[in-house]
């Protein structure tokens, strides 16, 4: 919970309640209420002040996972998806040459789309 993470972070930084409240510019009593889970819905401004002072992000305070960890986890998931897609394509008989041709075809399609869009934009300007 938020209160437990807040207390652990504060203590890992070596701050007392008084020191953290002073450094962050927040109420010591409110900070204490949060740590004891008597208050559970802090404002975004409060979370921003505390997270900056404790050198963490709001997401970690709320969810126990930092933005960086979420991004790494998402990247890992995407990598696994790509691996499965490539393995499936290979299992279905796609060769490296097939992949290269497919990639070139997709680039050509993208180029044609950009060319078509440029012509449409030009026609729009002329009218």
LUMSE-703351 format. One record per residue: residue number from 0; x, y, z of N, C-alpha, C, O, CB in turn; residue in one letter. Coordinates in Angstrom, 3 decimals, decimal comma. Glycine has a CB too. Layout:
+-----+----------+----------+----------+----------+----------+----------+----------+----------+----------+----------+----------+----------+----------+----------+----------+-----+
!   n !      n.u !      n.v !      n.w !     ca.u !     ca.v !     ca.w !      c.u !      c.v !      c.w !      o.u !      o.v !      o.w !     cb.u !     cb.v !     cb.w ! res !
+-----+----------+----------+----------+----------+----------+----------+----------+----------+----------+----------+----------+----------+----------+----------+----------+-----+
! NUM !        X !        Y !        Z !        X !        Y !        Z !        X !        Y !        Z !        X !        Y !        Z !        X !        Y !        Z !   a !
...
+-----+----------+----------+----------+----------+----------+----------+----------+----------+----------+----------+----------+----------+----------+----------+----------+-----+
***
This chain:
+-----+----------+----------+----------+----------+----------+----------+----------+----------+----------+----------+----------+----------+----------+----------+----------+-----+
!   n !      n.u !      n.v !      n.w !     ca.u !     ca.v !     ca.w !      c.u !      c.v !      c.w !      o.u !      o.v !      o.w !     cb.u !     cb.v !     cb.w ! res !
+-----+----------+----------+----------+----------+----------+----------+----------+----------+----------+----------+----------+----------+----------+----------+----------+-----+
!   0 !    0,831 !   -1,191 !    0,000 !    0,000 !    0,000 !    0,000 !    0,873 !    1,252 !    0,000 !    2,067 !    1,206 !    0,299 !   -0,944 !    0,000 !    1,212 !   x !
!   1 !    0,251 !    2,344 !   -0,338 !    0,950 !    3,626 !   -0,427 !    1,692 !    3,960 !    0,862 !    2,862 !    4,340 !    0,827 !   -0,035 !    4,736 !   -0,756 !   x !
!   2 !    1,018 !    3,819 !    1,992 !    1,633 !    4,167 !    3,274 !    2,885 !    3,368 !    3,565 !    3,877 !    3,908 !    4,056 !    0,649 !    3,965 !    4,384 !   x !
!   3 !    2,839 !    2,080 !    3,260 !    3,997 !    1,222 !    3,504 !    5,165 !    1,599 !    2,596 !    6,308 !    1,676 !    3,045 !    3,623 !   -0,249 !    3,296 !   x !
!   4 !    4,870 !    1,835 !    1,305 !    5,940 !    2,232 !    0,380 !    6,536 !    3,573 !    0,787 !    7,749 !    3,768 !    0,722 !    5,409 !    2,307 !   -1,064 !   x !
!   5 !    5,682 !    4,485 !    1,202 !    6,134 !    5,809 !    1,627 !    7,066 !    5,696 !    2,825 !    8,126 !    6,322 !    2,854 !    4,934 !    6,706 !    1,970 !   x !
!   6 !    6,674 !    4,903 !    3,809 !    7,502 !    4,728 !    5,009 !    8,849 !    4,082 !    4,654 !    9,895 !    4,529 !    5,126 !    6,756 !    3,864 !    6,057 !   x !
!   7 !    8,824 !    3,039 !    3,831 !   10,066 !    2,357 !    3,449 !   11,011 !    3,302 !    2,712 !   12,210 !    3,331 !    2,987 !    9,758 !    1,134 !    2,569 !   x !
!   8 !   10,463 !    4,074 !    1,776 !   11,308 !    5,023 !    1,039 !   11,889 !    6,078 !    1,963 !   13,075 !    6,399 !    1,890 !   10,509 !    5,695 !   -0,077 !   x !
!   9 !   11,041 !    6,615 !    2,835 !   11,503 !    7,651 !    3,768 !   12,632 !    7,110 !    4,632 !   13,656 !    7,767 !    4,821 !   10,340 !    8,151 !    4,657 !   x !
!  10 !   12,434 !    5,916 !    5,148 !   13,447 !    5,335 !    6,029 !   14,712 !    4,962 !    5,259 !   15,816 !    5,094 !    5,786 !   12,885 !    4,103 !    6,736 !   x !
!  11 !   14,562 !    4,497 !    4,014 !   15,753 !    4,149 !    3,232 !   16,598 !    5,377 !    2,927 !   17,809 !    5,265 !    2,739 !   15,351 !    3,461 !    1,928 !   x !
!  12 !   15,969 !    6,549 !    2,877 !   16,696 !    7,798 !    2,660 !   17,227 !    8,369 !    3,975 !   17,998 !    9,329 !    3,977 !   15,793 !    8,822 !    1,971 !   x !
!  13 !   16,809 !    7,773 !    5,087 !   17,280 !    8,215 !    6,392 !   16,571 !    9,457 !    6,919 !   17,116 !   10,169 !    7,762 !   18,739 !    8,478 !    6,325 !   x !
!  14 !   15,360 !    9,723 !    6,430 !   14,611 !   10,893 !    6,873 !   13,644 !   10,542 !    7,994 !   13,020 !    9,481 !    7,988 !   13,853 !   11,509 !    5,706 !   x !
!  15 !   13,533 !   11,442 !    8,942 !   12,461 !   11,338 !    9,927 !   11,212 !   11,931 !    9,285 !   11,292 !   12,542 !    8,219 !   12,828 !   12,076 !   11,282 !   x !
!  16 !   10,071 !   11,757 !    9,920 !    8,837 !   12,382 !    9,413 !    9,008 !   13,896 !    9,317 !    8,600 !   14,521 !    8,338 !    7,631 !   12,039 !   10,327 !   x !
!  17 !    9,611 !   14,462 !   10,338 !    9,812 !   15,921 !   10,365 !   10,703 !   16,381 !    9,223 !   10,407 !   17,369 !    8,550 !   10,421 !   16,354 !   11,701 !   x !
!  18 !   11,799 !   15,656 !    9,009 !   12,725 !   16,050 !    7,936 !   12,066 !   15,961 !    6,566 !   12,189 !   16,878 !    5,754 !   13,978 !   15,170 !    7,964 !   x !
!  19 !   11,370 !   14,866 !    6,308 !   10,726 !   14,713 !    5,012 !    9,644 !   15,761 !    4,799 !    9,537 !   16,331 !    3,714 !   10,135 !   13,322 !    4,881 !   x !
!  20 !    8,854 !   16,014 !    5,812 !    7,783 !   17,011 !    5,657 !    8,371 !   18,390 !    5,381 !    7,830 !   19,150 !    4,578 !    6,894 !   17,057 !    6,920 !   x !
!  21 !    9,470 !   18,711 !    6,041 !   10,111 !   20,007 !    5,825 !   10,732 !   20,085 !    4,426 !   10,563 !   21,084 !    3,726 !   11,185 !   20,257 !    6,897 !   x !
!  22 !   11,444 !   19,039 !    4,026 !   12,081 !   19,041 !    2,712 !   11,058 !   19,106 !    1,575 !   11,274 !   19,783 !    0,570 !   12,946 !   17,801 !    2,555 !   x !
!  23 !    9,945 !   18,394 !    1,751 !    8,932 !   18,339 !    0,692 !    7,939 !   19,486 !    0,778 !    7,214 !   19,758 !   -0,178 !    8,188 !   17,025 !    0,754 !   x !
!  24 !    7,907 !   20,157 !    1,917 !    6,948 !   21,252 !    2,089 !    5,523 !   20,747 !    2,263 !    4,575 !   21,324 !    1,730 !    7,013 !   22,193 !    0,901 !   x !
!  25 !    5,386 !   19,650 !    3,027 !    4,060 !   19,087 !    3,290 !    3,854 !   18,952 !    4,794 !    4,802 !   19,045 !    5,573 !    3,892 !   17,710 !    2,589 !   x !
!  26 !    2,637 !   18,737 !    5,180 !    2,291 !   18,612 !    6,583 !    2,821 !   17,309 !    7,181 !    2,628 !   16,228 !    6,625 !    0,787 !   18,694 !    6,755 !   x !
!  27 !    3,487 !   17,437 !    8,319 !    4,019 !   16,261 !    9,011 !    2,881 !   15,344 !    9,450 !    2,982 !   14,124 !    9,321 !    4,867 !   16,683 !   10,231 !   x !
!  28 !    1,803 !   15,921 !    9,964 !    0,687 !   15,099 !   10,441 !    0,022 !   14,355 !    9,276 !   -0,352 !   13,191 !    9,417 !   -0,352 !   15,976 !   11,178 !   x !
!  29 !   -0,125 !   15,023 !    8,132 !   -0,739 !   14,371 !    6,969 !    0,157 !   13,236 !    6,475 !   -0,331 !   12,165 !    6,111 !   -0,990 !   15,398 !    5,829 !   x !
!  30 !    1,441 !   13,472 !    6,465 !    2,408 !   12,454 !    6,074 !    2,299 !   11,246 !    7,009 !    2,319 !   10,102 !    6,553 !    3,847 !   13,031 !    6,094 !   x !
!  31 !    2,186 !   11,495 !    8,285 !    2,027 !   10,432 !    9,271 !    0,726 !    9,664 !    9,037 !    0,713 !    8,435 !    9,106 !    2,055 !   11,011 !   10,693 !   x !
!  32 !   -0,370 !   10,383 !    8,760 !   -1,648 !    9,728 !    8,472 !   -1,543 !    8,797 !    7,259 !   -2,103 !    7,701 !    7,250 !   -2,738 !   10,781 !    8,230 !   x !
!  33 !   -0,818 !    9,255 !    6,246 !   -0,645 !    8,428 !    5,049 !    0,152 !    7,165 !    5,357 !   -0,215 !    6,067 !    4,939 !    0,053 !    9,229 !    3,945 !   x !
!  34 !    1,240 !    7,335 !    6,091 !    2,078 !    6,186 !    6,420 !    1,324 !    5,163 !    7,261 !    1,585 !    3,964 !    7,162 !    3,329 !    6,642 !    7,158 !   x !
!  35 !    0,403 !    5,623 !    8,079 !   -0,375 !    4,710 !    8,926 !   -1,676 !    4,278 !    8,253 !   -2,520 !    3,629 !    8,872 !   -0,685 !    5,371 !   10,267 !   x !
!  36 !   -1,829 !    4,643 !    6,983 !   -3,010 !    4,304 !    6,182 !   -4,316 !    4,839 !    6,769 !   -5,386 !    4,273 !    6,547 !   -3,109 !    2,810 !    6,035 !   x !
!  37 !   -4,213 !    5,947 !    7,528 !   -5,419 !    6,616 !    8,011 !   -5,973 !    7,533 !    6,923 !   -7,169 !    7,820 !    6,885 !   -5,122 !    7,421 !    9,301 !   x !
!  38 !   -5,096 !    7,980 !    6,051 !   -5,458 !    8,723 !    4,843 !   -4,966 !    7,877 !    3,668 !   -3,872 !    7,315 !    3,719 !   -4,826 !   10,197 !    4,827 !   x !
!  39 !   -5,762 !    7,789 !    2,627 !   -5,359 !    6,928 !    1,507 !   -5,538 !    7,586 !    0,146 !   -5,334 !    6,934 !   -0,878 !   -6,146 !    5,648 !    1,543 !   x !
!  40 !   -5,913 !    8,857 !    0,110 !   -6,184 !    9,506 !   -1,167 !   -5,483 !   10,863 !   -1,252 !   -6,146 !   11,900 !   -1,247 !   -7,696 !    9,677 !   -1,366 !   x !
!  41 !   -4,151 !   10,867 !   -1,330 !   -3,428 !   12,151 !   -1,377 !   -3,623 !   12,840 !   -2,728 !   -3,936 !   12,203 !   -3,734 !   -1,921 !   11,932 !   -1,109 !   x !
!  42 !   -3,433 !   14,130 !   -2,720 !   -3,566 !   14,903 !   -3,956 !   -2,357 !   14,663 !   -4,855 !   -1,310 !   14,197 !   -4,407 !   -3,716 !   16,411 !   -3,647 !   x !
!  43 !   -2,525 !   14,987 !   -6,108 !   -1,440 !   14,864 !   -7,071 !   -0,294 !   15,797 !   -6,689 !    0,873 !   15,433 !   -6,833 !   -1,941 !   15,175 !   -8,496 !   x !
!  44 !   -0,612 !   16,987 !   -6,207 !    0,418 !   17,935 !   -5,776 !    1,246 !   17,344 !   -4,635 !    2,473 !   17,432 !   -4,638 !   -0,224 !   19,270 !   -5,335 !   x !
!  45 !    0,560 !   16,741 !   -3,659 !    1,262 !   16,120 !   -2,541 !    2,184 !   15,006 !   -3,044 !    3,358 !   14,951 !   -2,678 !    0,253 !   15,563 !   -1,511 !   x !
!  46 !    1,641 !   14,120 !   -3,888 !    2,438 !   13,011 !   -4,421 !    3,641 !   13,513 !   -5,208 !    4,723 !   12,932 !   -5,133 !    1,576 !   12,117 !   -5,309 !   x !
!  47 !    3,455 !   14,573 !   -5,949 !    4,539 !   15,152 !   -6,733 !    5,656 !   15,667 !   -5,816 !    6,835 !   15,422 !   -6,073 !    4,007 !   16,293 !   -7,623 !   x !
!  48 !    5,288 !   16,366 !   -4,766 !    6,279 !   16,897 !   -3,822 !    7,052 !   15,771 !   -3,133 !    8,276 !   15,823 !   -3,016 !    5,593 !   17,779 !   -2,770 !   x !
!  49 !    6,325 !   14,769 !   -2,686 !    6,950 !   13,654 !   -1,967 !    7,831 !   12,833 !   -2,896 !    8,954 !   12,482 !   -2,535 !    5,881 !   12,758 !   -1,331 !   x !
!  50 !    7,330 !   12,524 !   -4,092 !    8,117 !   11,692 !   -5,007 !    9,394 !   12,405 !   -5,435 !   10,442 !   11,773 !   -5,569 !    7,286 !   11,319 !   -6,243 !   x !
!  51 !    9,317 !   13,717 !   -5,650 !   10,519 !   14,464 !   -6,026 !   11,533 !   14,458 !   -4,886 !   12,729 !   14,284 !   -5,116 !   10,158 !   15,912 !   -6,411 !   x !
!  52 !   11,061 !   14,645 !   -3,679 !   11,952 !   14,667 !   -2,520 !   12,585 !   13,294 !   -2,280 !   13,757 !   13,203 !   -1,913 !   11,185 !   15,118 !   -1,270 !   x !
!  53 !   11,815 !   12,237 !   -2,487 !   12,327 !   10,880 !   -2,262 !   13,009 !   10,302 !   -3,500 !   13,425 !    9,144 !   -3,504 !   11,194 !    9,962 !   -1,832 !   x !
!  54 !   13,119 !   11,116 !   -4,549 !   13,778 !   10,724 !   -5,798 !   13,181 !    9,445 !   -6,392 !   13,896 !    8,505 !   -6,738 !   15,271 !   10,530 !   -5,558 !   x !
!  55 !   11,870 !    9,439 !   -6,497 !   11,152 !    8,334 !   -7,113 !   10,072 !    8,930 !   -7,991 !   10,018 !   10,148 !   -8,162 !   10,548 !    7,365 !   -6,043 !   x !
!  56 !    9,209 !    8,093 !   -8,552 !    8,117 !    8,646 !   -9,337 !    6,777 !    8,310 !   -8,686 !    6,674 !    7,398 !   -7,864 !    8,164 !    8,114 !  -10,781 !   x !
!  57 !    5,769 !    9,060 !   -9,070 !    4,441 !    8,897 !   -8,483 !    3,921 !    7,480 !   -8,711 !    3,274 !    6,905 !   -7,836 !    3,461 !    9,924 !   -9,073 !   x !
!  58 !    4,203 !    6,922 !   -9,879 !    3,729 !    5,584 !  -10,193 !    4,244 !    4,557 !   -9,189 !    3,527 !    3,631 !   -8,809 !    4,153 !    5,195 !  -11,598 !   x !
!  59 !    5,504 !    4,734 !   -8,760 !    6,037 !    3,811 !   -7,765 !    5,291 !    3,956 !   -6,442 !    4,956 !    2,957 !   -5,805 !    7,539 !    4,053 !   -7,557 !   x !
!  60 !    5,032 !    5,177 !   -6,033 !    4,311 !    5,383 !   -4,774 !    2,925 !    4,744 !   -4,830 !    2,479 !    4,138 !   -3,856 !    4,187 !    6,886 !   -4,465 !   x !
!  61 !    2,251 !    4,878 !   -5,963 !    0,892 !    4,364 !   -6,073 !    0,820 !    2,866 !   -6,351 !   -0,033 !    2,168 !   -5,802 !    0,172 !    5,098 !   -7,149 !   x !
!  62 !    1,718 !    2,374 !   -7,206 !    1,602 !    0,996 !   -7,680 !    2,730 !    0,075 !   -7,254 !    2,619 !   -1,144 !   -7,388 !    1,524 !    0,994 !   -9,146 !   x !
!  63 !    3,806 !    0,638 !   -6,746 !    4,947 !   -0,188 !   -6,366 !    5,846 !   -0,541 !   -7,542 !    6,777 !   -1,333 !   -7,397 !    4,466 !   -1,447 !   -5,713 !   x !
!  64 !    5,570 !    0,047 !   -8,717 !    6,376 !   -0,193 !   -9,910 !    6,682 !    1,164 !  -10,535 !    5,778 !    1,967 !  -10,768 !    5,637 !   -1,145 !  -10,932 !   x !
!  65 !    7,956 !    1,414 !  -10,804 !    8,330 !    2,704 !  -11,385 !    8,031 !    2,732 !  -12,877 !    7,819 !    1,690 !  -13,496 !    9,817 !    2,995 !  -11,139 !   x !
!  66 !    8,015 !    3,920 !  -13,443 !    7,793 !    4,086 !  -14,879 !    8,853 !    3,324 !  -15,659 !    8,537 !    2,655 !  -16,642 !    7,808 !    5,580 !  -15,268 !   x !
!  67 !   10,087 !    3,419 !  -15,236 !   11,187 !    2,720 !  -15,924 !   10,950 !    1,211 !  -15,930 !   11,150 !    0,551 !  -16,950 !   12,544 !    3,039 !  -15,247 !   x !
!  68 !   10,525 !    0,670 !  -14,797 !   10,249 !   -0,767 !  -14,727 !    9,098 !   -1,147 !  -15,643 !    9,146 !   -2,189 !  -16,297 !    9,932 !   -1,182 !  -13,291 !   x !
!  69 !    8,059 !   -0,312 !  -15,697 !    6,933 !   -0,586 !  -16,582 !    7,365 !   -0,561 !  -18,044 !    6,938 !   -1,400 !  -18,837 !    5,813 !    0,426 !  -16,348 !   x !
!  70 !    8,219 !    0,410 !  -18,401 !    8,703 !    0,494 !  -19,782 !    9,545 !   -0,721 !  -20,142 !    9,412 !   -1,268 !  -21,237 !    9,518 !    1,776 !  -19,989 !   x !
!  71 !   10,415 !   -1,147 !  -19,225 !   11,234 !   -2,331 !  -19,481 !   10,367 !   -3,569 !  -19,612 !   10,616 !   -4,422 !  -20,464 !   12,262 !   -2,527 !  -18,366 !   x !
!  72 !    9,350 !   -3,668 !  -18,767 !    8,443 !   -4,810 !  -18,835 !    7,689 !   -4,812 !  -20,164 !    7,542 !   -5,858 !  -20,795 !    7,451 !   -4,785 !  -17,654 !   x !
!  73 !    7,214 !   -3,645 !  -20,586 !    6,507 !   -3,539 !  -21,859 !    7,432 !   -3,883 !  -23,020 !    7,020 !   -4,567 !  -23,957 !    5,934 !   -2,128 !  -22,039 !   x !
!  74 !    8,676 !   -3,417 !  -22,967 !    9,635 !   -3,709 !  -24,018 !    9,880 !   -5,206 !  -24,095 !    9,975 !   -5,774 !  -25,182 !   10,952 !   -2,958 !  -23,779 !   x !
!  75 !    9,980 !   -5,839 !  -22,935 !   10,205 !   -7,282 !  -22,893 !    9,020 !   -8,023 !  -23,508 !    9,209 !   -8,992 !  -24,243 !   10,438 !   -7,752 !  -21,444 !   x !
!  76 !    7,807 !   -7,576 !  -23,213 !    6,611 !   -8,200 !  -23,776 !    6,623 !   -8,065 !  -25,291 !    6,326 !   -9,025 !  -26,002 !    5,331 !   -7,568 !  -23,188 !   x !
!  77 !    6,962 !   -6,890 !  -25,789 !    7,011 !   -6,695 !  -27,227 !    8,081 !   -7,571 !  -27,862 !    7,866 !   -8,132 !  -28,937 !    7,267 !   -5,230 !  -27,555 !   x !
!  78 !    9,219 !   -7,693 !  -27,215 !   10,273 !   -8,554 !  -27,740 !    9,791 !   -9,996 !  -27,842 !   10,063 !  -10,666 !  -28,839 !   11,521 !   -8,474 !  -26,856 !   x !
!  79 !    9,088 !  -10,480 !  -26,837 !    8,557 !  -11,838 !  -26,870 !    7,544 !  -11,998 !  -27,991 !    7,509 !  -13,038 !  -28,649 !    7,918 !  -12,194 !  -25,532 !   x !
!  80 !    6,716 !  -10,975 !  -28,219 !    5,749 !  -11,032 !  -29,310 !    6,452 !  -11,120 !  -30,656 !    6,065 !  -11,907 !  -31,520 !    4,830 !   -9,811 !  -29,276 !   x !
!  81 !    7,492 !  -10,306 !  -30,827 !    8,249 !  -10,343 !  -32,081 !    8,873 !  -11,718 !  -32,282 !    8,851 !  -12,260 !  -33,387 !    9,342 !   -9,254 !  -32,090 !   x !
!  82 !    9,423 !  -12,273 !  -31,226 !   10,031 !  -13,601 !  -31,340 !    9,004 !  -14,629 !  -31,801 !    9,288 !  -15,440 !  -32,682 !   10,644 !  -14,030 !  -29,995 !   x !
!  83 !    7,823 !  -14,599 !  -31,214 !    6,778 !  -15,550 !  -31,599 !    6,360 !  -15,346 !  -33,053 !    6,163 !  -16,312 !  -33,789 !    5,559 !  -15,409 !  -30,677 !   x !
!  84 !    6,226 !  -14,077 !  -33,465 !    5,848 !  -13,797 !  -34,854 !    6,897 !  -14,320 !  -35,831 !    6,554 !  -14,932 !  -36,843 !    5,649 !  -12,292 !  -35,059 !   x !
!  85 !    8,156 !  -14,084 !  -35,537 !    9,233 !  -14,540 !  -36,416 !    9,285 !  -16,071 !  -36,431 !    9,436 !  -16,681 !  -37,490 !   10,597 !  -13,954 !  -35,959 !   x !
!  86 !    9,160 !  -16,682 !  -35,260 !    9,173 !  -18,143 !  -35,199 !    8,013 !  -18,740 !  -35,992 !    8,176 !  -19,752 !  -36,674 !    9,110 !  -18,614 !  -33,744 !   x !
!  87 !    6,850 !  -18,113 !  -35,901 !    5,685 !  -18,590 !  -36,653 !    5,923 !  -18,441 !  -38,156 !    5,626 !  -19,351 !  -38,931 !    4,412 !  -17,818 !  -36,233 !   x !
!  88 !    6,463 !  -17,283 !  -38,564 !    6,742 !  -17,062 !  -39,987 !    7,734 !  -18,099 !  -40,507 !    7,566 !  -18,625 !  -41,607 !    7,292 !  -15,638 !  -40,217 !   x !
!  89 !    8,758 !  -18,392 !  -39,723 !    9,757 !  -19,401 !  -40,125 !    9,100 !  -20,774 !  -40,216 !    9,331 !  -21,525 !  -41,164 !   10,947 !  -19,439 !  -39,119 !   x !
!  90 !    8,277 !  -21,092 !  -39,216 !    7,592 !  -22,391 !  -39,214 !    6,678 !  -22,543 !  -40,422 !    6,462 !  -23,651 !  -40,912 !    6,783 !  -22,564 !  -37,929 !   x !
!  91 !    6,139 !  -21,412 !  -40,902 !    5,246 !  -21,450 !  -42,058 !    6,013 !  -21,351 !  -43,374 !    5,410 !  -21,275 !  -44,445 !    4,229 !  -20,325 !  -41,969 !   x !
!  92 !    7,348 !  -21,352 !  -43,290 !    8,156 !  -21,419 !  -44,498 !    8,747 !  -20,110 !  -44,987 !    9,295 !  -20,067 !  -46,088 !    7,355 !  -21,978 !  -45,559 !   x !
!  93 !    8,656 !  -19,046 !  -44,210 !    9,227 !  -17,769 !  -44,648 !   10,748 !  -17,817 !  -44,501 !   11,274 !  -18,185 !  -43,451 !    8,631 !  -16,581 !  -43,829 !   x !
!  94 !   11,433 !  -17,441 !  -45,563 !   12,895 !  -17,401 !  -45,530 !   13,358 !  -15,968 !  -45,276 !   12,558 !  -15,033 !  -45,263 !   13,495 !  -17,945 !  -46,858 !   x !
!  95 !   14,659 !  -15,819 !  -45,075 !   15,221 !  -14,475 !  -44,905 !   14,954 !  -13,629 !  -46,146 !   14,622 !  -12,448 !  -46,049 !   16,741 !  -14,549 !  -44,624 !   x !
!  96 !   15,105 !  -14,252 !  -47,312 !   14,864 !  -13,526 !  -48,564 !   13,409 !  -13,072 !  -48,654 !   13,127 !  -11,953 !  -49,083 !   15,221 !  -14,408 !  -49,778 !   x !
!  97 !   12,477 !  -13,955 !  -48,241 !   11,057 !  -13,593 !  -48,236 !   10,825 !  -12,386 !  -47,328 !   10,086 !  -11,464 !  -47,671 !   10,188 !  -14,790 !  -47,775 !   x !
!  98 !   11,464 !  -12,415 !  -46,182 !   11,297 !  -11,312 !  -45,238 !   11,841 !  -10,016 !  -45,833 !   11,209 !   -8,966 !  -45,719 !   12,002 !  -11,628 !  -43,905 !   x !
!  99 !   13,001 !  -10,086 !  -46,462 !   13,594 !   -8,895 !  -47,087 !   12,674 !   -8,346 !  -48,168 !   12,478 !   -7,134 !  -48,259 !   14,979 !   -9,223 !  -47,687 !   x !
! 100 !   12,103 !   -9,240 !  -48,996 !   11,174 !   -8,800 !  -50,043 !    9,918 !   -8,177 !  -49,430 !    9,419 !   -7,164 !  -49,919 !   10,789 !   -9,985 !  -50,954 !   x !
! 101 !    9,417 !   -8,785 !  -48,365 !    8,238 !   -8,244 !  -47,692 !    8,529 !   -6,853 !  -47,132 !    7,714 !   -5,938 !  -47,253 !    7,780 !   -9,189 !  -46,563 !   x !
! 102 !    9,684 !   -6,711 !  -46,528 !   10,085 !   -5,412 !  -45,962 !   10,179 !   -4,367 !  -47,070 !    9,700 !   -3,245 !  -46,910 !   11,444 !   -5,528 !  -45,213 !   x !
! 103 !   10,795 !   -4,734 !  -48,194 !   10,902 !   -3,797 !  -49,326 !    9,522 !   -3,432 !  -49,860 !    9,271 !   -2,277 !  -50,206 !   11,760 !   -4,406 !  -50,456 !   x !
! 104 !    8,630 !   -4,413 !  -49,927 !    7,267 !   -4,163 !  -50,390 !    6,566 !   -3,174 !  -49,455 !    5,898 !   -2,250 !  -49,920 !    6,468 !   -5,488 !  -50,476 !   x !
! 105 !    6,713 !   -3,361 !  -48,146 !    6,083 !   -2,457 !  -47,174 !    6,653 !   -1,049 !  -47,292 !    5,910 !   -0,074 !  -47,183 !    6,277 !   -2,983 !  -45,741 !   x !
! 106 !    7,945 !   -0,931 !  -47,511 !    8,552 !    0,387 !  -47,708 !    8,017 !    1,050 !  -48,974 !    7,766 !    2,255 !  -48,991 !   10,082 !    0,267 !  -47,782 !   x !
! 107 !    7,844 !    0,255 !  -50,037 !    7,290 !    0,768 !  -51,289 !    5,857 !    1,254 !  -51,070 !    5,477 !    2,321 !  -51,553 !    7,330 !   -0,318 !  -52,389 !   x !
! 108 !    5,070 !    0,471 !  -50,345 !    3,689 !    0,869 !  -50,058 !    3,647 !    2,171 !  -49,260 !    2,814 !    3,040 !  -49,517 !    2,959 !   -0,244 !  -49,287 !   x !
! 109 !    4,533 !    2,293 !  -48,312 !    4,604 !    3,517 !  -47,513 !    4,985 !    4,696 !  -48,403 !    4,396 !    5,772 !  -48,294 !    5,622 !    3,361 !  -46,355 !   x !
! 110 !    5,960 !    4,503 !  -49,276 !    6,398 !    5,553 !  -50,191 !    5,247 !    5,965 !  -51,106 !    5,032 !    7,155 !  -51,339 !    7,608 !    5,081 !  -51,025 !   x !
! 111 !    4,504 !    4,979 !  -51,627 !    3,366 !    5,289 !  -52,500 !    2,311 !    6,088 !  -51,741 !    1,734 !    7,031 !  -52,281 !    2,747 !    3,993 !  -53,067 !   x !
! 112 !    2,065 !    5,717 !  -50,515 !    1,090 !    6,442 !  -49,695 !    1,511 !    7,878 !  -49,464 !    0,682 !    8,785 !  -49,529 !    0,897 !    5,744 !  -48,361 !   x !
! 113 !    2,788 !    8,097 !  -49,196 !    3,300 !    9,459 !  -48,995 !    3,203 !   10,261 !  -50,282 !    2,856 !   11,442 !  -50,266 !    4,758 !    9,427 !  -48,500 !   x !
! 114 !    3,515 !    9,606 !  -51,399 !    3,446 !   10,258 !  -52,704 !    2,002 !   10,650 !  -53,016 !    1,742 !   11,763 !  -53,473 !    4,009 !    9,331 !  -53,811 !   x !
! 115 !    1,081 !    9,747 !  -52,771 !   -0,338 !   10,012 !  -53,010 !   -0,826 !   11,161 !  -52,124 !   -1,565 !   12,033 !  -52,581 !   -1,178 !    8,740 !  -52,751 !   x !
! 116 !   -0,412 !   11,157 !  -50,861 !   -0,809 !   12,217 !  -49,934 !   -0,260 !   13,562 !  -50,394 !   -0,955 !   14,575 !  -50,307 !   -0,319 !   11,900 !  -48,508 !   x !
! 117 !    0,970 !   13,586 !  -50,880 !    1,568 !   14,827 !  -51,367 !    0,786 !   15,363 !  -52,565 !    0,561 !   16,569 !  -52,664 !    3,044 !   14,604 !  -51,748 !   x !
! 118 !    0,372 !   14,483 !  -53,473 !   -0,438 !   14,908 !  -54,632 !   -1,778 !   15,471 !  -54,184 !   -2,236 !   16,486 !  -54,710 !   -0,666 !   13,728 !  -55,599 !   x !
! 119 !   -2,403 !   14,821 !  -53,223 !   -3,690 !   15,301 !  -52,708 !   -3,525 !   16,660 !  -52,038 !   -4,363 !   17,544 !  -52,215 !   -4,290 !   14,286 !  -51,713 !   x !
! 120 !   -2,452 !   16,832 !  -51,271 !   -2,187 !   18,118 !  -50,624 !   -1,967 !   19,217 !  -51,661 !   -2,442 !   20,341 !  -51,497 !   -0,964 !   18,012 !  -49,699 !   x !
! 121 !   -1,244 !   18,883 !  -52,730 !   -0,967 !   19,840 !  -53,790 !   -2,259 !   20,251 !  -54,485 !   -2,467 !   21,432 !  -54,760 !    0,023 !   19,250 !  -54,803 !   x !
! 122 !   -3,132 !   19,277 !  -54,771 !   -4,408 !   19,577 !  -55,406 !   -5,290 !   20,450 !  -54,519 !   -5,982 !   21,350 !  -54,996 !   -5,134 !   18,290 !  -55,751 !   x !
! 123 !   -5,250 !   20,167 !  -53,225 !   -6,025 !   20,964 !  -52,273 !   -5,576 !   22,421 !  -52,270 !   -6,407 !   23,329 !  -52,226 !   -5,901 !   20,379 !  -50,865 !   x !
! 124 !   -4,289 !   22,643 !  -52,316 !   -3,742 !   23,992 !  -52,301 !   -4,109 !   24,752 !  -53,581 !   -4,307 !   25,967 !  -53,558 !   -2,220 !   23,942 !  -52,131 !   x !
! 125 !   -4,197 !   24,014 !  -54,702 !   -4,507 !   24,652 !  -55,980 !   -5,963 !   25,033 !  -56,080 !   -6,304 !   25,905 !  -56,879 !   -4,143 !   23,741 !  -57,125 !   x !
! 126 !   -6,831 !   24,424 !  -55,309 !   -8,270 !   24,747 !  -55,392 !   -8,689 !   25,773 !  -54,423 !   -9,864 !   26,139 !  -54,381 !   -9,093 !   23,541 !  -55,181 !   x !
+-----+----------+----------+----------+----------+----------+----------+----------+----------+----------+----------+----------+----------+----------+----------+----------+-----+
***
